Structures are given as structure tokens and as C-alpha cells.
Amino acid sequence: MPNPAQDSLQTSMQAPLQYAVIAPVAAGRTADPEWITRFAQHVERCGFESIVVVEHAVMMSRYDSVYPYAPSGRVELAADLPIPDPLELLSFLAAQTTTLRLATGVLVLPVHHPVVLAKRVATLDALSRGRMRLAVGMGWLREELEACDVPFADRGRRADEQLRILRALWSDTSAAGVDHDGEFFSFRGAMTWPKPVRGDVPIHIGGHTRAAARRAGRYGDGLQPLGVAGEELAGLVRTMRETAEQAGRDPDALELTLGHLVSRIDPERAARLAEQGATRLVLAMSDTDDLARACDEVSACAERLGLTPR
């Protein structure tokens, strides 16, 4: 019998593991142009594949939602913390770097209008010469979505439709444009240029549920599961691959991005994650706002991993 998890492992081991660094939003300096420029340029020089930025359109001074990735159920970000818009921040960093790939991790997809988002992402990809990767999630903070006039219960169906629209608008080059009639969006003859450099932008689906894995298999280029490991992780990978096959897509073309810490990752830990199917590791920083200390942390990590400086 074919073993989808083993197939994923064999596929991932054919290519070298990629390493990304999450911009340390908790440090409160990612909206400081000098700080974040020097940090991103250092990440690039050290040989990391990409820099990843987070999104919250708004944080809430009061909320009842449960944050699923901490035992306390509370997000460890203050409501008044500067959290810059991810696409604006990546546009700024695109102009400050040359080879570093630019990624969201994750963009709260349901709060974005897909026609506008298609234009913004394709423009950023074109201006950065194809360096853009979009990782999206459904959002856990009900109050944030409701502040953006998005019903929380609709976010999954809405996101599926948004993903279909993004793909259609990026790929269409016809004289007639794109027609779409959906539950949430409807338009006729829509045309948007520029197109992404490679005709598309990779979309990875973030989350920790089977729904996220199915969405990745049906619409995504990969899965970025959050807060899962072991058999639970293997089950999500199987679900993604099985869904891709059912949709007539190649499961071997899908990537798996897992998380770790800049301060703790080493070749042995990285190898174990690769054995679980990882093709990329997204590494979280400490909360320091000391730029020299943050850069030293990145340098030490790159040295441990044997990355080639640029």
C-alpha cells in the first residue's frame, strides 16, 4: 500500500531544507524603518531564504476569543504593539534587499477583498522580481474579523472562494477577463495587471486543523501547520496529500513548512523535522528590541546551520 507520509518524506529529502526568519514583531520595532531594514539585510547576508511577517489588522483591548497556540488562551502581544501591515512592510523590505524572499506568516485572508489583494500581491511580486510567498490563515480572533465586517462563522467558505479568485485573476490573460459568481463575491470581465513574475504566487495555508490541510491540498502550494507535531502532524500531511490527489493535483509538488526557534534550532533538530516531511523551517526570534543582540542571534543560528553567507 502507498504510504503518503513516507512519500512526503522522500520528496522533502530530495531538496535542501530552506530556512526563514520571522521578523520579531513582539520586540515592537518592526515598524521602525532603520531597525527593520538593518535586521532584514542581516538576515539576507547570513544566507536565510526568506523573512516572514505577521498580520493583525487590529488587536483588541478586550476579547473573548481563545488563542489556540498558547496554554493560557491569550495571545502574547499587547493590543497597542506596533504591527505594521504585512504587504506594506514587505514592499518596503523588497526595496532594501536583493535576494531575500518575502513572505507573510500568516496573512488573515478573510479580512481582505480578493480582487484588491490579487493586485497588491502581484504588484509586490513583480517589483521584487518574483520573491513573494503568501501564507494565509483563517483568523482565530473573532473580534478582529467582526471589526472588518467579516462574520467569523463564514471565514472558511469565504477563504476558499478568495483563493479561487486569486488564482483566476493571476493566471488569466484572456481578452475577456475573469467572470465570477460566488457566495461572497461577484464580478464580470475583471482584468488585473501586472501578473506575478512566474504567473502565480505560492500560497501556503496556515493552521492546525484538518480543514486547513484539506484547503492546502485543494488550493494551496503547501501547508504551514501551527502547534502540531507527531502523529497529529503526520495526519495533516496525509489529509493534504489525499485531498490534492482527489482534486487532480500533484501531492509531491506541495511543501510543508514547520516552525522552530532561531535560538534553539541546530542540524540535528532540523534533520528530525525534515524526516517529518518539512521542506522549510520558519524560525521565531526572541523578543529583544536590541538590534545588535537580534543580529547576533541570527548570525549564531546561521553558523550552526552551516548557511552560506551572501
Buried (B, 14 or more C-beta within 10 A) or exposed (E): EEEBBEBBBEBBBEEEBBBBBBBBBBBBBBBBBEBBBBBBBBBBBBBBBBBBBBBBBBBBEEBEBEBEEEEEEEBEBEEEBEBBBBBEBBBBBBEBBEEBBBBBBBBBBBBBEBBEBBBBBBBBBBBBEEBBBBBBBBBBBBBBBEBEEBEBEBBBEBBBBBBBBBBBBBEBEEEEBBEBEBEBBEBEEBEBEEBBBEEBBBBBBBBBBBBBBBBBBBBBBBBBBBEBEEEEBBBBBBBBBBBBBEEEBEBEEBBBBBBBBBBEBEEEBBEEBBEBBBBBBBBBBBEBBEBEEBBEBBBEBBEBBEBEEE
